[in-house]
Amino acid sequence: MTVLVDTAVFMYAAGRDHPWQGPARLVLRDVQAGRLDAVTSAEVIQEFAHVRARRRDVVEAAALAGDYVELLSPLLVVAREQLDRGLSLFASVAGIGAFDAILAAAALTADATTLVSADRGFGRIEGFEHTFPDEQGISALLG
């Protein structure tokens, strides 16, 4: 099973006290320990760094983003095929944004079976399981 990790997991894991902080940290812990096969994209890391830098120090945001790159490399590549497939999903699936549609296309191309995200739109896309980064979702994911 390959899991695609969306921005929310990084935000909750590195953020302030929140009910989803613990579950998000469990996901990253299991990736680091080799118990969970996970991927993400450069675009997700960029989004994390951008949002984190708005709230915290830019140097700290860049360093933490670099740690996530190291943890989840190799990163998914969004090339023409994934972009075309993502734009098709964006046009045909109600309630999903362009960024998320393209990320979903990259996940599907990489044979990811599960996408961990707080974005409900992913649940409307056929082809993989959508898991919320809450205690119930992560408990089910990690068994």
C-alpha positions as CSV (number, residue, x, y, z in Angstrom):
1,M,0.0,0.0,0.0
2,T,1.3,3.4,-1.0
3,V,-0.1,6.5,0.7
4,L,0.0,10.0,-0.6
5,V,0.5,12.6,2.1
6,D,-1.2,15.9,1.5
7,T,-0.2,19.3,3.0
8,A,-2.6,19.0,6.0
9,V,-0.5,16.2,7.5
10,F,2.6,18.3,7.5
11,M,0.7,21.4,8.8
12,Y,-0.9,19.5,11.7
13,A,2.3,17.6,12.6
14,A,4.3,20.7,12.8
15,G,1.6,23.1,14.0
16,R,0.3,24.1,17.4
17,D,-1.8,21.9,19.6
18,H,-4.7,20.4,17.6
19,P,-6.7,17.2,17.9
20,W,-5.1,16.0,14.5
21,Q,-1.5,16.8,15.6
22,G,-1.0,13.4,17.2
23,P,-2.4,11.4,14.2
24,A,-0.4,13.4,11.7
25,R,2.8,12.8,13.7
26,L,2.0,9.0,13.8
27,V,1.8,9.0,10.0
28,L,5.2,10.6,9.7
29,R,6.7,8.4,12.4
30,D,5.5,5.3,10.6
31,V,7.0,6.6,7.3
32,Q,10.3,7.3,9.1
33,A,10.3,3.9,10.7
34,G,9.7,2.2,7.3
35,R,6.3,0.8,8.4
36,L,4.3,3.0,5.9
37,D,5.2,3.5,2.2
38,A,4.3,7.1,1.5
39,V,4.9,9.7,-1.2
40,T,4.2,13.4,-1.7
41,S,4.9,16.0,-4.4
42,A,7.2,19.0,-4.6
43,E,4.0,21.1,-4.9
44,V,2.7,19.8,-1.6
45,I,6.1,20.6,0.1
46,Q,6.0,24.1,-1.5
47,E,2.5,24.7,-0.2
48,F,3.5,23.6,3.3
49,A,6.6,25.9,3.2
50,H,4.5,28.8,1.9
51,V,1.8,28.5,4.6
52,R,4.2,27.8,7.4
53,A,6.4,30.8,6.5
54,R,3.3,33.1,6.8
55,R,2.9,32.0,10.4
56,R,6.5,31.2,11.5
57,D,10.1,32.1,10.6
58,V,10.9,31.6,6.9
59,V,14.2,29.9,7.7
60,E,12.5,27.4,10.0
61,A,9.8,26.8,7.4
62,A,12.4,26.1,4.7
63,A,14.3,23.7,7.0
64,L,11.2,21.8,8.1
65,A,10.1,21.5,4.4
66,G,13.6,20.2,3.6
67,D,13.2,17.5,6.3
68,Y,9.9,16.5,4.7
69,V,11.6,16.3,1.3
70,E,14.2,14.0,2.8
71,L,11.7,11.8,4.5
72,L,9.4,11.3,1.5
73,S,11.9,11.3,-1.4
74,P,11.7,10.4,-4.2
75,L,8.9,12.9,-4.7
76,L,6.1,12.4,-7.2
77,V,6.7,14.1,-10.5
78,V,3.9,16.1,-12.0
79,A,4.5,15.9,-15.7
80,R,2.3,16.5,-18.7
81,E,0.4,13.2,-18.3
82,Q,-0.5,14.0,-14.7
83,L,-1.4,17.6,-15.5
84,D,-3.7,16.5,-18.3
85,R,-5.3,13.8,-16.2
86,G,-5.7,16.3,-13.3
87,L,-7.3,19.0,-15.4
88,S,-9.7,16.4,-16.7
89,L,-10.6,15.5,-13.0
90,F,-10.9,19.2,-12.2
91,A,-13.4,19.7,-15.1
92,S,-15.4,16.6,-14.3
93,V,-15.5,16.2,-10.5
94,A,-17.6,18.7,-8.6
95,G,-16.1,20.2,-5.5
96,I,-12.4,19.6,-6.1
97,G,-9.9,22.4,-6.8
98,A,-7.3,22.3,-9.6
99,F,-4.3,21.8,-7.2
100,D,-6.1,18.8,-5.6
101,A,-7.2,17.3,-8.9
102,I,-3.6,17.4,-10.2
103,L,-2.3,15.9,-7.0
104,A,-4.9,13.1,-7.2
105,A,-3.8,12.4,-10.8
106,A,-0.2,12.2,-9.7
107,A,-1.2,9.8,-6.9
108,L,-3.2,7.6,-9.3
109,T,-0.3,7.5,-11.7
110,A,2.0,6.4,-8.9
111,D,-0.5,3.7,-7.9
112,A,-1.1,5.3,-4.5
113,T,-4.0,3.4,-2.9
114,T,-4.8,6.0,-0.2
115,L,-4.6,9.7,0.1
116,V,-4.4,11.3,3.5
117,S,-5.9,14.8,3.5
118,A,-8.3,17.1,5.3
119,D,-9.7,18.1,1.9
120,R,-13.1,16.5,1.4
121,G,-13.0,16.8,-2.3
122,F,-10.6,13.9,-2.6
123,G,-13.4,11.6,-1.4
124,R,-15.2,12.3,-4.7
125,I,-12.4,10.9,-6.9
126,E,-12.6,7.2,-7.9
127,G,-9.5,5.1,-7.7
128,F,-8.2,5.5,-4.2
129,E,-9.2,5.7,-0.6
130,H,-9.5,9.1,1.1
131,T,-8.4,9.1,4.7
132,F,-8.9,12.1,7.1
133,P,-5.8,12.9,9.3
134,D,-8.0,12.5,12.4
135,E,-7.6,9.9,15.1
136,Q,-10.2,7.5,13.6
137,G,-8.9,7.8,10.0
138,I,-5.2,7.3,11.0
139,S,-6.0,4.5,13.3
140,A,-7.7,2.6,10.5
141,L,-4.9,3.4,8.1
142,L,-2.1,2.3,10.4
143,G,-4.0,-0.7,11.8
